Amino acid sequence: MLLIVLAVIVSVVIFASFCVFFDQAVLTRSGTIYRVKTDKKMVALTFDDGPSEVWTPLILDELKKAGIKATFFMIGRHVKKYPEIARRVVKEGHLIANHGFAHCVMLYYQPPEIEEEIKYTEHIIKEVTGVTTKYFRPPKAWLRREIKEHIKSLGYEVILWSLNSKDWVNFNHKKIVRYLSRKVRNGDILLFHDSGNVFSTEGGTRNQTVKSITLLVKTLKEQGYEFVTVEELING
């Protein structure tokens, strides 16, 4: 029994270390947009897993202060739960995108399953905000090549990211900004979260995420970067 417990603990530690120190999206970027090739000093700031009743409004406040627009990849279930916050995102000029209904890992989804997931979430977002989504980000980044092609046939672009803030680990915001500002390049797509924690898409704290925004915008603007939505980045 003790050996089983130790094996479980070791497995959890290994998995946690993998998640913290390696970005799994690197393995599944083929057939997606994760960075845009451009000579312009533009980057796209994106937030996953919202909206959150607590953290999304605080993030929106910071974005407004900074005078920039971002892209929010929203979970359908959360849009149904917090419709007024989803509407605020649109009202303030940010881009809403599709992150599926329940944040399920979709690696083994078949075409009918992925279509239902995306289209149902699209319907919810349209009903709440009036926006028809056309950008999709799979939870945890995992998708098979043939499923990526099927998603494109639905009129969607699959969007990943080139720089991961790892804000779900709750690193200090100064460390997050220091890391991103050292790695950033033209056309980068930056990943943050406005809801959830390590084990759930709700709860947790995004306090360091909120604190990161002002410092990140100041730091990258000093380097000459402009913040745009994913759509603006793609359209150049």
ZIBEL-V380163 format. One record per pair of residues at least 4 apart in sequence whose ideal C-beta (glycine too) atoms are under 6 Angstrom apart, sorted by sequence separation. I is the first residue (numbers start at 1). GAP is how many residues later the second one is. D is the distance in Angstrom with one decimal. If there is no record, write none. Layout:
BEGIN
{{I/GAP/D} {I/GAP/D}}
END
This chain:
BEGIN
{{17/4/5.9} {18/4/5.4} {52/4/4.7} {78/4/6.0} {109/4/4.3} {115/4/5.8} {116/4/5.9} {125/4/5.7} {143/4/5.0} {171/4/4.9} {177/4/5.9} {180/4/5.8} {184/4/5.4} {196/4/5.5} {212/4/5.2} {217/4/5.9} {228/4/3.8} {29/5/4.8} {51/5/4.3} {63/5/5.7} {74/5/5.3} {89/5/4.9} {109/5/4.5} {138/5/4.8} {143/5/5.3} {151/5/5.0} {171/5/5.3} {196/5/4.2} {220/5/4.1} {228/5/5.2} {50/6/4.7} {125/6/6.0} {126/6/5.4} {195/6/5.9} {196/6/5.9} {197/6/5.8} {63/7/5.7} {79/7/4.8} {89/7/5.9} {151/7/5.6} {197/7/2.7} {125/8/5.5} {196/8/5.4} {148/10/5.3} {122/11/5.2} {165/11/5.1} {136/15/5.9} {101/16/5.7} {72/17/5.3} {100/17/5.0} {163/17/5.7} {192/17/5.4} {118/18/5.9} {101/19/5.6} {141/19/5.6} {98/20/5.9} {101/20/4.8} {136/20/4.5} {163/20/5.8} {100/21/5.7} {50/22/5.8} {72/22/5.9} {74/22/5.8} {134/22/5.7} {135/22/5.4} {136/22/5.7} {137/22/5.0} {98/23/5.2} {50/24/5.7} {69/24/5.4} {70/24/5.3} {71/24/4.4} {72/24/5.5} {73/24/4.6} {75/24/5.1} {77/24/5.7} {98/24/6.0} {135/24/5.0} {45/25/4.4} {46/25/4.5} {47/25/5.0} {48/25/4.8} {69/25/5.3} {74/25/5.7} {76/25/3.8} {77/25/5.5} {163/25/5.2} {167/25/5.2} {168/25/5.5} {49/26/5.9} {71/26/5.7} {73/26/4.0} {162/26/4.7} {165/26/6.0} {167/26/5.7} {51/27/5.4} {162/27/5.4} {163/27/4.9} {164/27/4.8} {165/27/5.0} {50/28/6.0} {75/28/5.4} {161/28/4.6} {53/29/5.4} {56/29/5.1} {161/30/4.0} {168/30/5.9} {51/31/4.7} {106/32/5.2} {114/33/5.5} {51/34/4.0} {105/34/5.9} {51/35/5.3} {96/35/5.2} {98/35/4.2} {105/35/5.2} {107/35/4.1} {173/35/4.5} {177/35/5.7} {97/36/5.6} {103/36/4.6} {176/36/5.0} {105/37/5.6} {106/37/5.9} {97/38/4.0} {98/38/4.6} {99/38/5.4} {170/38/5.7} {173/38/3.9} {177/38/4.8} {181/38/4.8} {90/39/4.7} {100/39/5.9} {111/39/4.5} {173/39/4.2} {177/39/4.8} {90/41/5.8} {86/42/5.2} {87/42/5.5} {167/42/4.5} {177/42/5.7} {86/43/5.3} {80/44/5.7} {76/45/3.6} {79/45/5.2} {83/45/4.5} {79/46/5.6} {76/48/4.5} {79/49/5.4} {48/51/6.0} {73/64/4.4} {159/71/5.8} {135/95/5.8} {103/98/4.7} {28/113/5.1} {28/114/5.9} {31/114/5.8} {25/116/4.0} {24/117/5.8} {31/117/4.3} {33/124/5.6} {32/126/4.3} {33/126/5.3} {34/126/4.0} {34/127/5.8} {35/127/4.0} {32/128/4.7} {34/128/5.1} {29/131/5.8} {95/134/4.0} {25/135/4.9} {59/135/5.1} {95/136/5.6} {56/138/4.7} {55/139/5.1} {23/141/4.6} {52/142/5.5} {52/143/3.7} {49/144/5.1} {50/144/3.9} {41/145/5.6} {43/145/4.7} {44/145/4.8} {45/145/5.2} {46/145/5.9} {47/145/5.1} {48/145/5.0} {50/145/4.5} {49/146/4.2} {47/147/4.2} {49/147/4.7} {38/148/5.3} {62/148/5.9} {20/149/5.6} {38/149/4.5} {68/149/6.0} {37/150/5.9} {36/151/3.9} {55/151/4.0} {59/151/5.9} {62/151/4.1} {66/151/4.2} {35/152/5.0} {49/152/4.7} {58/152/4.8} {62/152/5.9} {35/153/5.7} {71/158/5.0} {68/159/3.9} {71/159/4.4} {69/160/5.3} {43/182/5.4} {45/182/5.6} {41/183/4.7} {41/184/4.8} {42/184/5.0} {44/184/5.8} {42/186/5.1} {44/186/4.8} {44/189/4.5} {42/191/5.7} {36/197/5.0} {36/198/5.9} {38/198/5.9}}
END
